[in-house]
């Protein structure tokens, strides 16, 4: 039996050999069956890929939530705006997850203890969700080429209905993309 001194360079070489062997081996999986459309439940396609944040124009968002103006401060799969108006500070959030199921979003809302209510928005299955003890915020999630969600929160204790504003934003989004 031959032994080699175990130096740092020897360890690095052995590690490189092991990693190369592992990567070189690779793995493959064969899946049988037929391809199926992505889950979601909605029949439409969000045709403005990478333009999710402009699903509804800023002036329309401002008008819908009762803000003098809104400022978008985050872009991505989740889009966020802050507005200011007679109701005080208003937070608005939009998200579109093309590979999500509405049932999964509903399960998550239920798990978080949100009060949920089934609704129909622009002919699409949806549900409203409210945080416990927070009547100033409301979200709506709708099945549409995945799931879209609008969330409105009035931070100034406004008497405005955040669910009405969120629902109108969802309707505008769905109508624009049908």
Buried (B, 14 or more C-beta within 10 A) or exposed (E): EEEEEEEEEEEEEEEEEEEEEEEEEEEEEEEEEEEEEEBBBBEBEBEBEEEBBBBBEBEBBBBBBBBEBBEBEEEEEBBBBBBBBEBBBBBBBBBBBBEBBBBEBBEEBEEEEBEBEEBEBBEBBBBBBBBEEEEBBBBBBBBBBBBBBBBBBBBEEBEBBBBBBBBBBBBBBBEBBB
